[in-house]
Amino acid sequence: MVTLAEVAQHAGVSASTVSYVLSGKRSISATTRQRVERSIRELGYHPNAGARALASSRSNIIALMVPLRTDMYVPVMMEIAIAVATTARTHGYDVLLLTGEEGPDAVRRVAGSGLADGMILMDVELDDERLPLLRESAQPAVLIGLPADTAGLTCVDLDFKATGALCVEHLAGLGHRDVAVIGEAPAVYERHTGFAERTLDGLRSRARETGLRLLHRPCEGGYDATAVTVARILDERPDTTGFVVQNEAAVEPLLALLRQQGRAVPEDVSVVAVCPEQVAVQASVRLTSVSLPAQEMGRHAVEQLVAKLDGRGGDEVVLLPPALTARASSGPAPLR
């Protein structure tokens, strides 16, 4: 391995000058900096991470807490995680990925060990048990998600309440009056996961305002569970002409079930999804949808955290506005 002393000898400067170029702690002339940087590139020098952390009291690591639960759509979680990692890299940070369901213990472990300079937390619940520890800790943190009480916290998320309202507005504008919501798995609502609860709040609020009748049913996803859920919905509300789906695993089974029952989409039934763009455009019927801005959420979270680490950021809530894209799965309500 190339040492710092070898870089200094190659560049014709002192070891301390190389150290200052790397740390940025002192002003170095542009000519000298360029000479040192050229030597670093030519020799392939990589600073020792442990020594750099001891010298700067920084690990240059961000801890990303993303519990990988079986009732969540993992590809979206991973897309956000990748966006966090790539954005962090542009700011000189690596990412420590914590995927266990440790709750407060994970926050306590990271905050007390110096493993990371800051934390980004995902899968946020309305009354998340990690938040009291987070508020007590001096370590900078950002949530990708929105709890019930955001005081003293920095959060970024899609505005899921506005998302739910937008889905209702679209279907109501097409003349639909009976709409069913195929939601996430029951456990997601039992945990009071923020995105699911807020979407439902937006759906119900705007349905009341528009006079639209709304029925919500959680669903495990997959063909069998979706079949049971759809049968239950149509038994309770046989006049249902619109579906809002917030469950990626239920999208294709729903479309298949409607075909089997002879219900044409969108002539007989309209379907609107809250899902990643890729799921919407690759479905057997191109879905009208509100896409999940996973990359944007990950990028915003890192930028907020880096601002905090640099002493520039305060506590704030960033809600990304939803956008609905109309495609082949939604149309005017059928005449009765």
DAVENQUI-V421950 format. One record per run of one state. SS is the DSSP state (helix for helix, strand for strand, loop for the rest). FROM is the first residue (numbers start at 1). TO is the last residue. If there is no record, write none. Layout:
[[SS/FROM/TO] [SS/FROM/TO]]
This chain:
[[loop/1/3] [helix/4/11] [loop/12/14] [helix/15/23] [loop/24/29] [helix/30/43] [loop/44/48] [helix/49/56] [loop/57/60] [strand/61/65] [loop/66/73] [helix/74/90] [loop/91/93] [strand/94/98] [loop/99/103] [helix/104/113] [loop/114/117] [strand/118/121] [loop/122/124] [strand/125/125] [loop/126/130] [helix/131/136] [loop/137/139] [strand/140/144] [loop/145/154] [strand/155/158] [loop/159/159] [helix/160/173] [loop/174/177] [strand/178/182] [loop/183/185] [helix/186/190] [loop/191/192] [strand/193/193] [helix/194/210] [loop/211/212] [strand/213/217] [loop/218/222] [helix/223/236] [loop/237/241] [strand/242/245] [loop/246/247] [helix/248/260] [loop/261/269] [strand/270/275] [loop/276/276] [helix/277/282] [loop/283/287] [strand/288/291] [loop/292/293] [helix/294/309] [loop/310/316] [strand/317/320] [loop/321/323] [strand/324/325] [loop/326/336]]
